[in-house]
Amino acid sequence: MRTILVILGLLISLQLSAQRIYFSTYHPQRGSFIYCCNRDGTGLHPVFERTWDIQFLSIAHRGNPPLLVYGSTGNWAIEKVTGNGTSYERIVDMYSFIGDWLSDVVGDTIREEVYYASNTATMYDYIVKIKKTDGTVLDWYMRGYFRDQDIGGITLDHEHSVIFFTVHGAQNRNGIYKINSQALSGSSAVQIFSDTKDDFIKSPGTILYRNNRLYWSDFGGIYTSLASGEFPNLLVSHTGSCHSITLDPARSKIYWVTGDGIKRANMIHGGDVEDIVSGFSGWGINGIVFDDISPPVIVDRVDNYSAVGFGDFYNFPNPFSGKTWLSMKLDREENIRISVFDLSGNLHDMVNPGIMGSGRHSIEYSNDNLPSGTYVIKLEGDGLPRYNRMIVIKGRSP
């Protein structure tokens, strides 16, 4: 027997899930730990321990707890934390095809993928996409392109399937590049920002994409710019290294690690710098992530309401099992993006049809990975977003 829960005219808030920070530490004699704390640094406690070094911490799937993945240069592997922190599982052993060292690891929270960057002394540097379940290599990027430079940090724009990465080591190529993550192997990258300083983005893992903006660090401070490559703004001036960056969009805070602690400031205008975690001198902190990195989405009503630029927006059939049609009326040309959330605010899927002209459109939507339940679909363009309810019932014909 199936129970279909139909919610009509309810006020739904898609809130951020647990507000926690995870960061990784390493000590040559004592091993590695992943710690967890609140957004203000309180409630600090270890959640995972590993003998080998843990570096380049990332979230591969949101949940309670989230699926954490990390790289280990000493163990030549990418691993994931399992058993609520009691064990780990090897995703891929890289010793057979990685030359020297890792420079970053990033989990895709939407797709079943993990990306990592490699710097080698004898080969060209490159970025690899693997399955986070079994380590199957899905694609290579930039293989054979950078030989005398190092690929530093990498970050993902999930919506538009873009990989951003930093390059340093030769003044004529220092900068930030991007490449389509769905592009064929061998595709070229586009440089969106260049810099000739010797110290440009020296620390691996110090670039982050959020909401059409990039955040990165060099030894002079933390910078931000539009992802299109506008001239950057200096957010925070600091001396020393910055090993990793994360954001709390709901509170407009940017966090970074300095090797022995965690600092934060306002992600829009910088401002006063706060020390929220300290006391790790001699250990070294090399990775930090916020456990829900999407801003909250507030839905005033599940049923239809007017929005700038959009007419009707619904899916049929609804409820559905295997597939449904997303129908919409556009008042003008729009760059369309569609997101699927559960009622807890977790993002489950994205559809990016791109530029669509004015008029009525229907897009076939099918996702066998969605379990039965009630979801909110969000339609975005250049105007205000629009929302509707979608119900999935497994085993029922569309």
C-alpha positions as CSV (number, residue, x, y, z in Angstrom):
1,M,0.0,0.0,0.0
2,R,1.3,3.4,-0.9
3,T,0.4,6.5,0.9
4,I,0.4,9.6,-1.2
5,L,1.0,12.8,0.8
6,V,-0.5,15.8,-1.0
7,I,0.4,19.1,0.5
8,L,-1.7,22.0,-0.7
9,G,-1.3,25.7,0.0
10,L,1.3,25.1,2.8
11,L,4.1,27.5,3.7
12,I,7.4,25.7,3.0
13,S,10.8,26.9,4.0
14,L,13.7,25.1,2.4
15,Q,16.2,25.7,5.2
16,L,19.9,24.9,5.4
17,S,20.5,21.6,7.0
18,A,22.9,21.2,9.9
19,Q,25.3,24.2,10.1
20,R,28.6,22.6,10.7
21,I,32.2,23.1,9.6
22,Y,34.5,20.2,8.9
23,F,38.3,20.6,8.7
24,S,41.3,18.2,8.4
25,T,44.5,18.3,10.4
26,Y,47.7,16.4,10.2
27,H,50.7,15.8,12.5
28,P,53.8,13.8,11.4
29,Q,53.8,11.7,14.6
30,R,50.2,11.7,15.7
31,G,48.4,11.1,12.4
32,S,45.4,12.9,10.9
33,F,42.0,13.9,12.2
34,I,38.8,15.4,10.8
35,Y,37.2,17.8,13.2
36,C,33.7,19.2,13.3
37,C,32.5,22.4,14.9
38,N,29.7,25.0,14.8
39,R,29.9,28.0,12.5
40,D,31.3,30.1,15.3
41,G,34.0,27.5,16.3
42,T,32.2,26.2,19.3
43,G,31.4,22.5,19.9
44,L,34.8,21.4,18.5
45,H,35.3,17.6,18.4
46,P,37.0,14.9,16.2
47,V,34.8,12.8,14.0
48,F,37.4,10.7,12.1
49,E,41.0,9.5,12.6
50,R,43.5,8.2,10.0
51,T,47.2,7.3,10.3
52,W,48.1,8.8,6.9
53,D,47.9,12.4,6.1
54,I,44.4,13.8,5.2
55,Q,44.4,16.7,2.7
56,F,42.1,18.5,0.3
57,L,38.9,17.7,2.2
58,S,35.6,17.9,0.3
59,I,31.9,17.0,0.5
60,A,30.7,14.5,-2.1
61,H,27.1,14.2,-0.9
62,R,25.0,16.2,1.6
63,G,23.4,14.4,4.4
64,N,23.6,13.8,8.1
65,P,26.5,13.3,8.3
66,P,27.7,14.4,4.8
67,L,29.8,12.1,2.7
68,L,33.4,13.4,3.2
69,V,36.1,12.6,0.6
70,Y,39.8,13.5,0.9
71,G,43.2,12.9,-0.7
72,S,46.3,11.5,0.9
73,T,49.6,12.3,-0.6
74,G,51.4,9.9,1.8
75,N,49.1,7.0,1.0
76,W,48.7,7.9,-2.7
77,A,44.9,7.5,-2.6
78,I,41.5,9.2,-2.5
79,E,39.3,7.9,0.2
80,K,35.9,8.5,1.7
81,V,34.7,8.4,5.4
82,T,32.2,5.7,6.1
83,G,30.4,4.3,9.1
84,N,29.6,7.7,10.6
85,G,33.3,8.3,11.0
86,T,34.3,4.8,12.3
87,S,35.9,3.6,9.1
88,Y,37.0,4.6,5.6
89,E,36.8,3.2,2.1
90,R,39.4,3.5,-0.7
91,I,37.9,5.1,-3.8
92,V,41.1,4.9,-6.0
93,D,44.7,4.0,-5.5
94,M,46.6,6.5,-7.6
95,Y,50.2,5.3,-7.2
96,S,50.3,3.4,-10.5
97,F,49.4,6.5,-12.6
98,I,50.1,9.6,-10.5
99,G,53.6,10.9,-10.8
100,D,54.4,13.0,-7.7
101,W,51.6,14.6,-5.6
102,L,48.0,15.7,-5.4
103,S,47.0,19.4,-5.4
104,D,43.3,19.3,-4.8
105,V,40.2,17.0,-4.5
106,V,36.6,18.1,-5.0
107,G,33.4,16.1,-4.7
108,D,30.4,16.8,-6.9
109,T,27.4,16.9,-4.6
110,I,25.0,16.5,-7.5
111,R,26.6,13.8,-9.7
112,E,28.3,10.6,-8.7
113,E,31.7,12.1,-9.4
114,V,34.9,13.3,-7.7
115,Y,37.6,15.4,-9.3
116,Y,41.3,15.6,-8.4
117,A,44.3,17.6,-9.8
118,S,47.8,16.2,-10.0
119,N,51.2,17.9,-10.2
120,T,54.0,15.8,-11.5
121,A,57.7,16.3,-12.0
122,T,58.0,14.1,-15.1
123,M,54.6,14.4,-16.8
124,Y,52.1,17.1,-17.7
125,D,49.8,18.1,-14.9
126,Y,46.1,17.2,-15.3
127,I,42.7,16.9,-13.7
128,V,40.8,13.6,-13.5
129,K,37.1,12.8,-13.0
130,I,36.3,9.5,-11.3
131,K,33.2,7.8,-10.0
132,K,33.0,8.3,-6.2
133,T,31.6,4.8,-5.8
134,D,34.4,2.7,-7.2
135,G,37.1,5.1,-8.6
136,T,36.4,4.3,-12.3
137,V,38.2,7.0,-14.4
138,L,35.5,8.9,-16.4
139,D,37.6,11.6,-18.0
140,W,40.9,13.5,-18.1
141,Y,41.3,17.2,-18.5
142,M,44.3,19.3,-19.6
143,R,46.5,16.2,-20.1
144,G,49.4,17.4,-22.1
145,Y,48.7,21.1,-21.8
146,F,50.6,22.3,-18.7
147,R,54.2,21.0,-18.3
148,D,56.2,23.8,-16.7
149,Q,53.3,25.0,-14.5
150,D,51.4,23.6,-11.6
151,I,47.7,23.1,-11.4
152,G,46.7,24.3,-7.9
153,G,43.2,24.4,-6.7
154,I,40.0,23.3,-8.5
155,T,36.4,24.1,-7.9
156,L,33.1,23.2,-9.7
157,D,30.1,25.2,-11.0
158,H,27.5,22.4,-10.8
159,E,24.8,24.4,-12.6
160,H,26.8,25.1,-15.8
161,S,29.1,22.0,-15.7
162,V,32.3,24.1,-15.5
163,I,35.6,23.3,-13.8
164,F,37.6,26.3,-12.6
165,F,41.3,25.8,-11.7
166,T,44.4,27.8,-10.9
167,V,47.8,27.6,-12.5
168,H,51.1,29.0,-11.3
169,G,54.8,28.4,-12.0
170,A,55.3,30.5,-15.1
171,Q,54.5,34.2,-15.3
172,N,53.0,34.1,-18.7
173,R,50.5,31.5,-17.7
174,N,49.7,32.3,-14.1
175,G,45.9,32.7,-13.6
176,I,42.5,31.1,-13.4
177,Y,41.2,28.8,-16.1
178,K,37.9,27.1,-16.9
179,I,36.8,24.1,-18.9
180,N,33.5,22.4,-19.5
181,S,33.3,19.3,-17.3
182,Q,31.2,17.5,-19.9
183,A,33.6,18.3,-22.7
184,L,35.5,15.6,-24.6
185,S,39.0,14.7,-23.4
186,G,41.6,17.0,-25.0
187,S,39.4,20.1,-25.0
188,S,41.2,23.4,-24.4
189,A,40.7,25.5,-21.3
190,V,39.9,29.2,-21.4
191,Q,41.9,31.6,-19.2
192,I,39.5,34.0,-17.5
193,F,42.0,35.8,-15.2
194,S,45.8,36.3,-15.5
195,D,48.4,37.5,-13.1
196,T,52.2,37.8,-13.4
197,K,53.1,37.9,-9.7
198,D,55.4,35.0,-8.6
199,D,53.2,34.4,-5.5
200,F,49.9,34.2,-7.4
201,I,47.8,31.4,-5.8
202,K,50.7,29.4,-4.4
203,S,48.7,27.3,-2.0
204,P,46.8,24.4,-3.5
205,G,43.1,24.2,-3.0
206,T,42.6,28.0,-2.6
207,I,39.9,28.6,-5.1
208,L,36.1,28.4,-4.6
209,Y,33.1,29.0,-6.8
210,R,29.7,30.0,-5.3
211,N,26.8,31.8,-6.9
212,N,28.6,33.1,-10.0
213,R,31.6,34.4,-8.0
214,L,35.1,33.1,-7.5
215,Y,37.1,33.4,-4.3
216,W,40.8,32.7,-4.1
217,S,43.9,33.5,-2.2
218,D,47.6,34.3,-2.6
219,F,50.1,35.4,0.0
220,G,48.7,38.9,-0.1
221,G,45.1,38.2,0.8
222,I,41.8,36.7,-0.3
223,Y,40.2,38.0,-3.5
224,T,36.8,37.7,-5.2
225,S,35.5,38.4,-8.7
226,L,32.7,37.5,-11.0
227,A,33.2,34.1,-12.6
228,S,33.3,35.9,-16.0
229,G,36.7,37.3,-15.0
230,E,36.2,40.9,-13.9
231,F,39.0,42.7,-12.1
232,P,39.2,41.2,-8.6
233,N,38.4,42.9,-5.3
234,L,40.6,42.3,-2.3
235,L,38.4,41.0,0.5
236,V,40.9,40.3,3.2
237,S,44.6,41.4,3.4
238,H,46.8,38.9,5.2
239,T,50.3,37.6,5.3
240,G,51.2,33.9,5.2
241,S,49.5,31.0,3.5
242,C,45.8,30.2,3.1
243,H,45.3,26.5,2.6
244,S,41.6,26.3,2.0
245,I,38.5,28.4,1.7
246,T,34.8,27.8,2.4
247,L,31.6,29.9,2.6
248,D,28.6,30.3,4.8
249,P,26.3,32.1,2.4
250,A,23.3,32.3,4.8
251,R,25.5,34.5,7.1
252,S,27.7,36.1,4.4
253,K,30.8,34.7,6.0
254,I,34.0,33.4,4.4
255,Y,36.2,31.0,6.3
256,W,39.8,30.1,5.6
257,V,42.6,28.1,7.3
258,T,46.1,29.4,8.0
259,G,47.9,26.2,8.9
260,D,47.2,26.4,12.7
261,G,43.7,27.8,13.0
262,I,40.6,29.0,11.2
263,K,39.6,32.6,10.6
264,R,36.5,34.2,9.1
265,A,35.3,37.6,7.7
266,N,32.4,39.0,5.8
267,M,32.4,37.5,2.3
268,I,31.0,40.7,0.7
269,H,33.2,43.5,2.0
270,G,35.8,41.7,4.2
271,G,35.9,43.7,7.4
272,D,37.1,42.6,10.8
273,V,38.8,39.2,10.8
274,E,37.8,36.8,13.6
275,D,39.7,33.8,14.9
276,I,37.2,31.1,15.6
277,V,39.5,28.0,16.0
278,S,43.1,28.1,17.3
279,G,45.6,25.9,19.1
280,F,46.6,23.7,16.2
281,S,50.2,25.0,15.9
282,G,52.5,22.1,15.0
283,W,49.6,20.2,13.4
284,G,48.6,22.1,10.4
285,I,45.1,22.5,9.0
286,N,44.9,21.8,5.3
287,G,41.2,21.5,4.4
288,I,37.9,23.1,5.4
289,V,34.3,22.6,4.2
290,F,30.9,23.9,5.2
291,D,28.4,21.0,5.4
292,D,25.7,22.8,3.4
293,I,27.1,25.2,1.0
294,S,23.8,26.3,-0.8
295,P,22.0,29.4,0.4
296,P,18.5,28.8,1.7
297,V,15.6,28.8,-0.8
298,I,12.4,30.3,0.6
299,V,9.2,29.1,-1.0
300,D,6.2,31.3,0.1
301,R,3.7,28.9,-1.4
302,V,3.9,25.6,-3.2
303,D,1.1,26.5,-5.6
304,N,1.7,28.8,-8.5
305,Y,2.4,32.6,-8.2
306,S,3.5,35.2,-10.7
307,A,7.1,35.9,-11.4
308,V,8.9,38.4,-13.6
309,G,9.6,36.9,-17.0
310,F,7.6,33.7,-16.5
311,G,4.1,32.5,-17.2
312,D,2.8,29.1,-16.4
313,F,5.2,26.6,-14.8
314,Y,4.1,23.0,-14.0
315,N,4.9,19.4,-14.7
316,F,2.6,16.7,-16.1
317,P,1.9,14.0,-15.2
318,N,2.1,14.8,-11.5
319,P,2.4,12.5,-9.5
320,F,4.8,10.6,-11.8
321,S,7.1,7.6,-11.7
322,G,9.6,7.3,-14.6
323,K,9.3,10.6,-16.4
324,T,7.3,13.8,-16.6
325,W,7.2,17.0,-18.7
326,L,8.2,20.3,-17.3
327,S,6.1,22.9,-19.1
328,M,6.6,26.7,-18.9
329,K,5.7,29.9,-20.7
330,L,8.4,32.4,-21.2
331,D,7.6,36.1,-21.8
332,R,11.0,36.7,-23.2
333,E,14.3,35.0,-24.1
334,E,15.8,33.5,-20.9
335,N,18.8,31.4,-19.8
336,I,16.8,28.7,-18.1
337,R,18.0,26.6,-15.1
338,I,15.8,24.1,-13.2
339,S,16.6,22.7,-9.8
340,V,15.0,19.9,-7.8
341,F,14.9,20.1,-4.0
342,D,13.4,17.9,-1.3
343,L,11.4,19.4,1.5
344,S,14.4,19.7,3.8
345,G,16.2,22.0,1.3
346,N,18.6,19.4,-0.1
347,L,19.4,19.8,-3.8
348,H,18.9,16.5,-5.7
349,D,19.1,17.4,-9.4
350,M,19.6,20.1,-11.9
351,V,18.5,20.6,-15.5
352,N,20.1,23.2,-17.6
353,P,18.4,23.6,-21.0
354,G,20.2,26.9,-21.6
355,I,18.9,29.8,-23.7
356,M,15.2,29.5,-24.7
357,G,13.1,31.9,-26.6
358,S,9.8,33.4,-25.7
359,G,6.7,31.2,-25.9
360,R,5.6,27.8,-24.5
361,H,8.2,25.0,-23.9
362,S,8.1,21.5,-22.6
363,I,11.2,19.6,-21.3
364,E,11.1,15.8,-20.7
365,Y,12.4,15.1,-17.2
366,S,13.4,11.6,-16.0
367,N,15.4,10.7,-12.9
368,D,15.4,7.1,-11.7
369,N,17.6,8.2,-8.7
370,L,14.8,10.2,-7.1
371,P,13.1,8.1,-4.3
372,S,9.4,8.4,-3.8
373,G,8.4,11.7,-2.2
374,T,7.4,15.3,-2.6
375,Y,9.8,17.7,-4.2
376,V,10.0,21.4,-5.1
377,I,11.1,22.3,-8.6
378,K,12.7,25.8,-9.0
379,L,12.7,27.6,-12.4
380,E,15.3,30.3,-12.8
381,G,16.1,32.7,-15.5
382,D,17.1,36.4,-15.6
383,G,14.0,37.4,-13.6
384,L,12.6,36.2,-10.3
385,P,12.5,32.4,-9.8
386,R,9.3,30.4,-9.9
387,Y,8.4,27.2,-7.9
388,N,6.1,24.3,-8.1
389,R,5.5,21.0,-6.3
390,M,6.4,17.6,-7.9
391,I,5.5,14.2,-6.5
392,V,7.4,11.0,-7.4
393,I,5.8,7.6,-6.9
394,K,8.0,4.7,-7.7
395,G,6.3,1.8,-9.5
396,R,3.5,3.8,-11.1
397,S,3.4,4.3,-14.8
398,P,3.6,7.9,-16.1
